[in-house]
Amino acid sequence: MRFFTWKDKGLTSDCSSLEAMASRFDESAKLMKKLSQKGFKLKKVKERQLIIHSDSDVFEEWGFISEERPFKQLSLIPEDENILNF
């Protein structure tokens, strides 16, 4: 399962007005709704909020970098290099 950690620290730290803060929250809410519509889910692990998706193609379409352990990612690489036709 592909995932990345959602961190909202500093989301509004550079805003100079309440209007700017509200706009930033609106932008974040729109993004969260789009992610939800595309099948992304929120999974809480201890104190971390992970955004997950079961389809690695959809995850990569959005340009996210998976935080999966390297051995989990490497398991997707075929062991038979002849399959790759290099």
ABEGO torsion letter per residue (X at the ends): XBBBBBBABGAAAABABAAAAAAAAAAAAAAAAAAAAAGBBBBBBEABBBBBBABAAAAAAAGBBBABBAAAAAAABBABAAAAGX
